[in-house]
Amino acid sequence: MKISEVNEKIKVAAVFDGDGVFPRWFFWGKRKRAVTKVEHVWRSREGEAPLLFFAVSDGCNVYELRLNQKTLEWRLEKVYMEG
């Protein structure tokens, strides 16, 4: 498995409800990636900012997304690719 460090700001469409946040799709570059599965969710902090991390799949690759809950900025942290 190949792991690429990306660390880029991205646009994400997500559903927010009482049970949490659920990413549905995101743009990386000019390509829209549909989230077919949320593999894992975890929390962390960066100073005062609470962070939510998501390992999501588009059916081919796994992407690590980060949501800064203070600024509401989404970032693509890493991509895990087969091969």
C-alpha positions as a printed NumPy array, in Angstrom:
array([[  0.   ,   0.   ,   0.   ],
       [  1.3  ,   3.434,  -0.956],
       [  0.732,   6.343,   1.474],
       [  0.877,   9.899,   0.148],
       [  1.063,  12.883,   2.497],
       [ -1.168,  15.61 ,   1.031],
       [ -2.107,  18.209,   3.704],
       [ -4.293,  20.347,   1.399],
       [ -7.37 ,  22.41 ,   2.138],
       [-10.436,  20.835,   0.475],
       [-14.174,  21.384,   0.056],
       [-16.378,  18.748,   1.68 ],
       [-20.117,  18.109,   1.637],
       [-21.141,  16.615,   4.959],
       [-24.289,  15.845,   6.897],
       [-24.343,  17.207,  10.441],
       [-26.874,  15.711,  12.836],
       [-27.223,  14.939,  16.535],
       [-25.112,  11.796,  16.223],
       [-22.142,  13.413,  14.483],
       [-20.671,  14.475,  11.168],
       [-20.824,  12.333,   8.043],
       [-18.733,  13.314,   4.97 ],
       [-20.561,  12.497,   1.702],
       [-18.174,  13.791,  -0.981],
       [-15.174,  16.095,  -1.379],
       [-13.228,  17.873,  -4.083],
       [ -9.52 ,  17.169,  -4.378],
       [ -8.119,  19.293,  -7.145],
       [-10.86 ,  19.434,  -9.743],
       [-12.159,  15.908,  -9.097],
       [-15.165,  15.105,  -6.968],
       [-14.704,  11.991,  -4.822],
       [-17.823,  10.276,  -3.478],
       [-17.494,   8.805,   0.002],
       [-18.839,   5.262,  -0.109],
       [-17.775,   4.295,   3.416],
       [-16.528,   5.923,   6.61 ],
       [-13.9  ,   3.471,   7.854],
       [-12.914,   5.149,  11.126],
       [-13.437,   8.389,  13.093],
       [-11.189,   9.785,  15.835],
       [-10.659,  13.026,  17.75 ],
       [ -7.634,  15.132,  18.592],
       [ -6.744,  18.734,  19.434],
       [ -4.504,  21.392,  17.939],
       [ -4.104,  23.977,  20.699],
       [ -7.613,  25.222,  21.476],
       [ -9.116,  23.718,  18.324],
       [-10.895,  20.357,  18.528],
       [-10.191,  18.212,  15.47 ],
       [-12.211,  15.385,  13.948],
       [-10.449,  12.901,  11.668],
       [-12.151,  10.577,   9.199],
       [-10.737,   7.641,   7.259],
       [-13.109,   7.448,   4.27 ],
       [-13.185,   5.313,   1.145],
       [-14.349,   5.994,  -2.402],
       [-14.35 ,   2.265,  -3.16 ],
       [-10.746,   2.332,  -4.436],
       [ -8.603,   4.409,  -2.076],
       [ -8.773,   5.505,   1.563],
       [ -8.504,   9.205,   2.373],
       [ -7.738,  10.776,   5.732],
       [ -9.833,  13.925,   6.171],
       [ -9.512,  16.421,   9.027],
       [-12.163,  18.854,  10.227],
       [-11.063,  21.734,  12.461],
       [-14.2  ,  22.205,  14.536],
       [-13.218,  25.741,  15.548],
       [-12.624,  27.137,  12.031],
       [-14.712,  24.519,  10.124],
       [-11.775,  24.059,   7.735],
       [-11.458,  20.66 ,   6.057],
       [ -8.083,  19.243,   4.991],
       [ -7.038,  16.138,   3.112],
       [ -4.171,  14.809,   5.206],
       [ -3.215,  11.512,   3.512],
       [ -4.207,   9.131,   0.737],
       [ -3.734,   5.366,   1.04 ],
       [ -3.564,   3.714,  -2.401],
       [ -3.201,   0.084,  -3.43 ],
       [ -0.121,  -0.752,  -5.424]])
